[in-house]
Amino acid sequence: MSWFYRSLIRPALFTQDSEAIHNRTLAALGWAARQPWACRALGCACSAPELPVELFGLRFPNPVGLAAGMDKQAAAVPVWRSLGFGFSELGGVTWHAQPGNPPPRMFRAIADEALVNRMGFNNGGARALAERLATWREQGRWPDHPVGINLGKSKVTPLNEAADDYANSLRVLWPHADFFVVNVSSPNTPNLRQLQDKAALDEILAALQQVNAKQAKAARGQKPKSILVKVAPDLTFDALDEILELVGPRQLAGIVATNTTIARPDTTDARLKQIYAETGGLSGRPLRVRSTEVIRHLFRQTRGTVPIIGVGGISSAADAWEKITAGASLVQVYSGLVYEGPGLVREIVQGLRWRLEVEGLNEFKPAVGQRAA
């Protein structure tokens, strides 16, 4: 399927504006998500074999998830399971609805299989997302895999009020997801990355865990939801270590490594230079090595005690295996899906199962961090 997509479908799609085709594709998937027969058909073509992972008290059918940014508005929640994903992360969502940055704001660096975006958390706000998620449940269309939500800061909210902004979003979205990811690392909201500073992040996490505890108590015996932090690949190892110091005090369930990067690869290609001159975060193949370095460092520093979701430059089973053996318990794809097509998840999971057989492993967990030393 990937050959068919790359050879026939992708060239036609890539003649169109990047954001425009993203929106059209998501609209089509949203339509399919409402048709049980369409989801079954997609499942027949794209579903992945079982490779279960137990993490955060949840069962993941396989370790390959949809990264945040693809389905910001929860437009196609049921369809991601049909496409083989073992979990999905929706959003980023902010407390206030916002249009994001002015277009054009998404660009393809095709020769490097990369994307540059400066979307700026364009979304309808946390309350609108909560309503849409409630509707999917009421319609009996909820997927049988874990669903997470990526929380961002509203652009209009001052940095010194960020904790309340994140907490408000969590409060209304708490019943609708299995885990939450605190996004303080997007490069596309002014000054957002300052919230990765230990003191600022500590304040945000304290506010979130207060809401988390209250919501769990009000839900009559439910456990608090797992809260993770998504970090930037551009942080120094010392800065990453400061974030790790908050894991215990703020009951962090894990780290998502990494977000997009503001760095750019060297190139002599004139077209790539033009794309890389655009402001925004870079994702895709050029991010692969750095994101793996960050994963390996986090795994070493925590001796594997803090779960890591690895994301950045995954477009094959070999890329996913690299992340897993560096220390990732789960992985996510976004840009790889754009370049490789809807058969990617199946191919990755099949490849991971084969690698486990080659390594003589009977289950997934022993592979995590196997090559982190």
N, C-alpha and C positions, 0 to 999 in steps of 0.2 A: 504493500500500500504506500509506503514512503516513497518508493521509486515513482509510482504513478502520480503522487502528489507533487514531488519535486520536478518531475519532467513535464507534466501537462497542466496541473492546476495552479501551482505556485507562480509560474511565469505570467499567467493571466491575472492573478490576484495582484501581483507586484507592479502591474501597469497602473494601478489605482493608488490614490493617496493612502498612506499607512493608517491613519486614524479612521478614515472613511470606510476602508475595507474591514477594519476591526469592528466598527459599529454594525456594518451589514452582516458580518459573520455572526456576531453576538445576537443580533435580531433573529437570524435564521435558527440559531441554537435555542433561543428563547421560545420560538414557535415549536420546535421539536420537543422541547422540555415539557410542553403542555399536551403532547400527543403520546399516550402510552405506546402505541404501535411504532412511532418513530424512535422512541428511546430503545425499544426492543430491537429494531433494525440496526441502530447504531451499535448496540451491545453485541449483536451477532458479528459485526464487522470489526469492532475495536476493543471489545472487552479483554481484560488482562487475566492471566491465570492467578490463582491464589498464591500469595507469599505473605502470610499474616505477620503483623507486628503488634505487640502489646506495649502501649506507652501512654502515659498520663491517665492511666486507668481506662483507656479506650482500646478498642480493637480496630486496627487498620487492616483492610483486606490485602493491601500491598503497600510498600513504602514510598510509592511515587505519588506526589500530590500536585495539585494546581496551585501555582504561586499567586499571591495577591496582585491585583492590578488587571487581571484578565476579566474578571466578573465583578466590577465595583458595585453594581446596583442589584446583585442577586437576580439577574435577568434569566439565568439558565441553570439554576441550582440542581435540578434532577439530572441534567444531561451529562454532567461531569463524571458521574459513576458509570454511565453508559459508555463513555469514552475510555474507560479503564482505570480512572484515577482511584487511588486508595484513600484519598481525602482531598478536600478543597478548602482554600482560604479565600474568603470573599473580601471585598473592599480594595483599597483603603477607604474607610468611611470617617467622616468628621461630624462633630456635633451639629454644626451649622451647614446647611446646604451651600454649595459654592460651585461656580462654573469652572474653576481651574484657570490655568494660564491661557492667554489668547493663542489660537492656532496660527500657523502650523506648529505642532508641538510633539510630533512623533516622526522619527526618521529611520530609514533602513540603511545600514552599512552592509550591503549585500555580500560583497567580497569577503568580509570577515564574519558573516552570519551574526551580525550584532544589531542592536536597536539603540537609538538615543531618544529619550523622551523627557519632556518637561511638562507633563500633564498637570501637576499641581493639585492632586487630590480632588479632581472633578467628581462630584457625587451629589446625591439628593439629600444628604443628611441622615443622621442615625435614626430619627423617628420614621422616616420614609422607608429605610431599609428594614426596620423592625416590622413594619406593616406588610412589606412584601414577603418577608420570611414567614410571618404568621399565615399569610395566604397560602404559601406552598404547603405548609403543614395541614391547614384546613382542607386542602384539595387532595390530601393523601399522596402528595408527590415528593415527600422528603426522601433523600437518598439514604441508602444503608451503609454509608461511610461517615467518618467524623467530618464535621464542618467547623471551620474556624473563621474568625472575623479579624481583619487587620484594622487597628484603630489609629487614626492620625489626628493631628491638631488642626483646628480651623484656622484659616489664614487671618481672620479678623481678630482672633483671640491673642492678646499680648502674651509673651513668654511667661510672665509672672502669674498668669491665670491658667496656664496650660493644664495643671493638675485637675482643676475643676472641669475643663473642657473634655479631657479624656474620661473622667469619672462620669460625667453626664451621659456620654455615649455608652459606656459600659452598663450603666443603670437601665437604659431602655433596651439594650441588646442582649443582656445577660440570659434571658430565657431561651434565646434563639440560636445559640451556638454551643459547641462542645469545648472550645478553647479560644483564647484571644491573644493576639499579637500586638504589642505596643510598638508602633512605628515612630521612632524618633530619629530615623536615619535617612529619610528621603531627602535628596538634594534639591527638591523642587518647590519647597515651601520656605520662604525666607527665614533664616536663622534657626530652622527646626533642629539641625544637627547639634546646636548648642545644648539641646536637652539630653544629649548623651553624656554630658558632664555628670559626674557621680551625684553631686548634691541635687541638681535639678531632676535627674531621673529618680532619685530616692523619693523626692516629694511626690512625683507622679505615681510611682508604684505604691506608696503608702496610701494615697487617695483611692487608687484602684482596689487595693486589697481590703480597704474598709468597706467599699461598695460590695465587693465580692462576698465578704463575710455576711453582710446584712441581707443580701439577696438570697444566699444559701439558707440562712436561718428562716427567712420569710417563706421559702419554698418547702418548708417542713421536712427537714432532714436531708435535703440534697447537699452534696458536697460542693465546696467552692470550685469554680471553674479554673482550669489551668491557665496561667498567664505567662507569656513568653515575651522576650524583647528581641526586636530585629536590629542588628547592628550594621554599620557601614563597613565596607571593605577598606576604606581609606583611614580608619582608625589605626593608631600605633598599637603594638602589643601591650604597652603599658596602660593605654586607655582602655583596652579590652579587659585587662586585669582588674581595673577599677570597677567596671560594670559587673564582673564576676563576684566582686566583694558584696554585691547586693543580693546575690542569689539566696543565701541563707536568711538574712534579716527580712527580706521582702517575699519569701516563699516563691521565688521564680521557678516555674516548671521547666524552663529551658531557654535556649537561645536560637534564633533564626539567623543563619550566617550564609549569605550576606545580602544586603540591599544592592542597588546599582552604584556605580562608581563615577566620580567626577574626573578620574584619570583617563587618559587616552593613550592607545598604543601608537608606537612610531609607525609611520607608513610613508611610502613615496608615491602612493596612488592618489592622484589629484582628486578623484571623486570621493575617496574616503576622507581625505583631508577636509573637504568641504563639509561632509557630514559631521566629522569629529569637531569641527569648529562651532557647531551648534551647542548652545547651553543645554544642560540636562544630564540625566543619569544614563550611563552606558550599561547595557546588559548583553548577554550572549557570550559567544566563544571567547572574546578577549578577557572576560572576567573570570574564566574557569580557574586559572592557576592561583590568582590571589584569593578567591573565595575558599579554595581548598587549603591554602596556607592558614587562613583564619580559622577554619574548622579544626585543622590539626593542632594549632596553638591552643584553642579553647579546650579540646579534648585532653591534651597533655596537662594543662594547668589544673583541670578539675579531676584528672585521673579517671575520666569517663563517668563521673557521677552526675553530670548535668547533661541531659539530652540535648542534642543539636539537630536542627533541621537544616540541611545543606541546600543552598540554592545559588546558582550562578554558573552559566556556561554549560549546562547539562543538555546534550543533544544525542546521547547514545548510552547504551548500557555500560560501556567502558567509562564514560564520564561519571555516571551514577556510582559505579563501583569504586572509582577513585575517591569520591566524596565519602562513601560509606566506610571504606577502609581507613580513611583519614579521621573518622570519628562521628560521622553523621548517622543518626538512627533512622531518619527519614530524609527524603529529598523532594525538591519541587522543581517544576519546569514552567517556563513562560516563553522566552524567546525561541527555545528549541521547538516548541509546538508550532510557532509561526513558520520556522524554516523547514521542519521535518514533517509536519502534518499530523492528522488525527491518529495515525497508527503508531505514534512515538511511544506512548505509555506501554502498549502491549509489547513492543520490541524491547523496551528497557526491562520490563519485568521478566520476560522470557530470557533475556540475556543474564539477568541477575540470578535466576534459577540455575542456569547453566554454569555460571561462575561458582556458585555454591557447590555444585556437583564436582566440578574440577578441583576445588579446594578440599573436598571430602567433608563438607559441613552439612549436617542434617537439618540445621535451622539457621535463621537469619542473624540472630543476635551475636554469635561469636565472630561474625565478620566485621562488626562495628569497631573501628579503631585498630584493626589488625595490623595496619601499616602506619600507625601514628608515631611510633618510636623514632 
